[in-house]
Amino acid sequence: IRRRANIVRIKSSLTLTMSNLSGFTAELKAVSNKLDALIAKIDSTMTAIAAHSPQHKEAQQRLQTIAGVGPVVSMALTNTLERVPFRNADAFVAFTGFDPRANDSGNKIGRRRLSKRGPAELRRLLFNAAMAAAKSKAWKPIYEHYRAHGWSTTAALVIIARKIARAAWSIHHYHSTFDPERITKNA
């Protein structure tokens, strides 16, 4: 998953670097097509590896029932949840780095910010899943609720990413599927 992320990062960096230069369109397209083929091969390899374990594949499919979570995100979540035994959803959210970090001293109560501890790639994937989920029928009311209450777009998406992480832990721990009714009650 990290190698796939590096290739995606290289592709977007190359595209941005070469965007202002004229005369390199054909070469850039050829390199981009080769990188797309490499990403597709990595995806198929990850799928083949996951197919060797029926439990892993089943866990991935259960996580994909969450609106906004696709194959890559479900694979990253499944790998993390199977590798590290988290006692509760709060521990998993803290592991991902979506937990608030206090900035308090004495009587001063400082601003809370994300701790950003843990795997950055998992945090990025969850944030991307939240962006996709914010457009879905299940998550859009929650996103609009926080936006209407003055939260920034990024803050609202982080809240949804935290909720996706909690839902993923619950689905993995209890071997269930995503229930949109349970998530909308918390908004």
N, C-alpha and C positions, 0 to 999 in steps of 0.2 A: 504494500500500500504506500509506503514511503517512497519507494522507487518510482511508482506510478505518479505520485505527486511531484517528484523532482522533474520528471519528463514533461508533465503538464506545465510546470513553472518555466522550464527551459523553452517550451514552445511559445508560451505567451510572451516571455521576455524577448525572444527572437522576433516575434511578430511586431512588438512595440518598437524594438530597435530599428528594424528595417522599414517601418511604415512610411518614413519621410523620404526615403531614397527611391528615386525612380530608376527604372531599368533592371530591377532585380525581382520583378514580379514572378516570372516563371521559375526562377531558382528557389525563391521563398515558398512558392506553392509546392514545389517538388519536395523540399525539406519538410514542410508542414504535413504533406501526405505521408511521408516516411515516418514521421513522429506519430501521426494518427494510427498508422499500421502497427507501430511498436506498442502504443497504448492499448490497442485492440488485442494484441497478442498477450500482453500482461493481464488484461481482463479475462481472456479465455483461460490462461494458466491459473489465475486465482480461482476461477469457477471450477476448473478441473481438480484443483487441490481440495476445494470445499466439498466436491462431490464424493471424495474418498470417505468422508465421515457423514453418515446419514443424520447424526445428531446435529452436527454443525450446519448442514444444509437446511434442516428443519428449523433450527433457531434463526437462521438468516431469513427464511420465508416468513416466520412469525414477525420478525422485526420490520420486514417490508410492508406489513399491514399498516404501519404508522404512515400517515399522509406526509409526504415529503422525503421519506427515507427510501433510497433506491438500493441497487445491488452493492455499490462500492461502500456506501455508508453502513449498510447492514453488515457487510463483511467486516469492516473496521470495528463496529460495535460488538459483533459476535466474538471476534478475536480477543478484544479487550475483556469482555465480560466472562469469557471462558478461561482466560489466562489468570486474571486477578479475582480472587473471591471477595466481593464487596459485601459488607454486612447489611447495608441499606442503601437507598437511593441517594441520600445525602452524601455518603462516602463516595459514590460514583460521580456525582456532580462535582465534589471537591477534587476528585482525581482528574476530571476533565479540565479544571481550571475555571469553571463558570461560577465558582463560589465567591461571595464578596469578601474582600480583605479590609479589615478595620484600619483606620488611621486615627486612633484615639490616643490621648495622653492626658492624664489627670481629669480635669473637668471638661476638657475640649473633646467634642464628638466630631471627628473628621468625616470627610467624604468617603463613601464606600466605593471601591473599585474592584474589578475582577482580579483574582489572584494570578490567573494565567499560568498556574503550575500544571504540570502534566504534559501529555503529548499535544503539541501544537497542531499536528495534522488532524487528530481526532476532533479538536476544538473547531478547526476550520471546516471539517466535514459536517459537524453538527450545525454550525452557523449556516452553511450552504443548504442543509436540509431544512433549516428554519425559514430561509428565504423562499424555498419552494413550497413549504407547508403554509406559509402566510397567504398564499394564493388559493389554497384548497378550501373546500366547504367546511371542513372540520376546524381549521385553525384561523380562518379569516376573521370570524367574530372576536376571537381573543386578541388578535393583532390590532384590529380596529378599536377595541376597548382600551388597550394601553395607549394607542396613538391619540384617542379622544381625551384621555386623561393627562395629556401633555408629555408623555414619554417620547424620546427621539426614536427615529426609525431603528437605529442600531440597538438601543436599549430594549425596544419591543421585540426585536429579533433575538436578542440574547435571552430574554425571558422565555420565548418559545423554544429556543435551543435547550435551555435548562429543562423545560417541561418534556421535550422529546427525550432527553437523557434520562429523566425520571421514568418516563413511560417505557423506554427501552430496558432499563434495569428491572422494572416490574414484569414486563413481558418475558424477559429471560429468566428471572427468578421463579415466577409462578407458572411458566410454560403456558401462557395465555396469548390472546391476540389483542390488537388495539381496539378499544371501545371509545369512539368519539364522545359518547354521552358522559363518560367519567371525566374527560378532560374539559369539557365546556362548563361543567358545574363549578370549576375552580376560578373562572374568569370574573 
